[in-house]
Amino acid sequence: METEELMDILQLIDRLEELFNDGKPIPFTHNVAVDEDRMLDIIDQMRIAIPDEVKKAQQLLSQRDRVMAQAQEEANRTLDLAREKADGLVKKDGIVQEAERRADQIINQARGDAEATRQDADDYVVNTLGRVQDELERYLNQVRNGIRALEEERMRRAAPIPPNPAPAPMESPDEEK
């Protein structure tokens, strides 16, 4: 995730928070009235920015695949070199067994190196995607909270205010029942 794009999203969140802070308090509640058009504009901008983060996650997956392909190529080259060395050693007198042992050792080392490279690439991608997921979930929760607050405010504004009931007349102590 590029810092500039993360900053764009964070700036939008800051603008959303500023909008709430600038809202007019509603007496006797913990709610504020905010400019609906400004709020929806910020939410639209966030919807545009968040898919960029998803694209970055896809790019990380592609990068992981490239790293894994490169590791496989390197392992294949190492295996080919090991076979060439083994073939060369076999041709020499008296060292056939040593050549086979060494070739197996090189092949096993190449396989281990390739697996370690794949594991490192997987770990990197999983960690990065986890951080991206956490950020996206945090942004989504903030957006949901903002929408819920707006909907509650809208419902409160739309609900009619009931008239005050007239007080019941009091009975005087002189009256008989």
Buried (B, 14 or more C-beta within 10 A) or exposed (E): BEEEBBEBBBEBBEBBEEBEEEBEEEEEEEBBBBEEEBBEBBBEBBEEBBEBBEEBBEEBEEBBEEBBEEBEEBBEEBBEEBEEBBEEBBEEEEEEEEBEEBBEEBBEEBEEBBEEBBEEBEEBBEEBBEEBEEBBEEBEEBBEEBEEBBEEBEEEEEEEEEEEEEEEEEEEEEEEE
